[in-house]
Amino acid sequence: RAGATPEIRMFRRLPRFGNTENAVFTRCIRKFSELPFPLLPIFDMKEVKKILVIKTRGIGDTVLSTPLYTNIKSYFKAARITCVANPASSEILKSNLNVSKVIEYKGFFLTVFKILLAGKFDVVICPQASLRTALLALASRSQFRVVNNHNGRNYFSSIRVRKPEEYEDAIDRDLDCLRAFGIPAKDKKVKLFYNERKVPDIFGVDFRGKEKIIGISVSASRLNKMWFNERFAELADKLINDYNYKVIFIDDPTNPEALKQVLSFMKKKPLIYSNRNVKIIMGLISNFSVFVGNDSGLLHIAAALSVPSVAIVGPEEADIFHPYSEKDRHFVLSAELECKPCWKKECAVPLCLDAISVKEVLKAVLKAVK
């Protein structure tokens, strides 16, 4: 409205009918005054020698944070970057050329001890913060701290990000933590520093480009993010039978039952690979023609390795968590429904997943494989 002060609001979600938890927007919880970022760095970049980044999230969120390290290093060339990450995600960062050290989060007090042992940090960045990780940032004893949370809270921050993260893609909300210091972060490309192209010994597969190899993962961090087993089975059968593609399922050792059910519905016999070693899985994925999966860490790994991908996004917001381009042959299938986004572990009527057909996924795969 002309002359009005711009205002961004966050809203509370309430159930519409009983326990279905459809999205209903009601009264405003918090108001934000979106202030411009500093035009120039707020400190002398040459004096910054030690930077701590704290993000104890899953593999997918860790992959999406890689542009943050790229931009930090491009401006703080002489600085050493230390990261705090979950053990499962640490392999993503250990091979990152921009990262000097990774502290694996194996308990709060042990991690505090390791941060204190590392000495005082000049700058601390903690995107997607919880109260726990905010306390880790406080333990760094840094004067310059950006600690930002989805809900707008800036726990123990000395520099605040005055905008809600929900309205941006996942890469930009991390980069906003750097922009709060006056650093014009621009590089948004996810990247894994991975030179080993070792492929697991899978009999009968030609990884030299003569065959089209489709990798599929049927698992996800939550049950309500997983496309239907019957449809994964139908898709794989069509790829094998109608197009003569090789199909390799990557098993999730933490949820083996999901793949077992998919295989029980299949008429053809695909290849299966199961391994917990992230580096080996990365080596396998790097040789796929296309990777197909739910909204999961492996799908983000494929995108970061420049492997064409097809993402099946259920209850999450695709614009936020899949900031990839179809120009790079990354295709996202996501239904626009009133009940999205939701954060339930299970859903009695998963309309968002039911809206995505085998025909649509197959069409996207054929586009990506060219």
Secondary structure, 3 states (H helix, E strand, C coil): CCCCCCCEEEEEECCCCCCCCCCCEEEEEEEECCCCCCCCCCCCHHHCCEEEEECCCCHHHHHHCHHHHHHHHHHCCCCEEEEEECHHHHHHHHCCCCCCEEEECCCHHHHHHHHHHCCCCCEEEECCCCHHHHHHHHHCCCCEEEECCCCCCCCCCCCCCCCCHHHCCHHHHHHHHHHCCCCCCCCCCCCCCCCCCCCCCCCCCCCCCCCCEEEEECCCCCHHHCCCHHHHHHHHHHHHHCCCCEEEEEECCCCHHHHHHHHHHCCCCCEEEECCCHHHHHHHHCCCCEEEEECCHHHHHHHHCCCCEEEEECCCCHHHHCCCCHHHCEEEEECCCCCCCCCCCCCCCCHHHHCCCHHHHHHHHHHHHC
